[in-house]
């Protein structure tokens, strides 16, 4: 039972972190929130701890991808600003 509770906590943290990252999603926060909720609800009946860990791993991968996407977008915006200032 303790293992299930710790996995539940990990799942909740993952959900919260993804929800937070979804605020800046290119297609909009509401779009992201709906998709996120659907994915988590689709897997809500998974009981196998190994499968849950696998799903958590997939979610953490998505988090890293989102962070990379946002970082790249900020980098491009800064680069564009910097180079457009240099040309003036």
Secondary structure, 3 states (H helix, E strand, C coil): CHHHHHHHHHHHHHHHHHHHHHHHCCCCHHHHHHHHHHHHHHCCCCCCHHHHHHHHHHHHHHHHHHHHHHHHHHHHHHHHHHHHHHHC
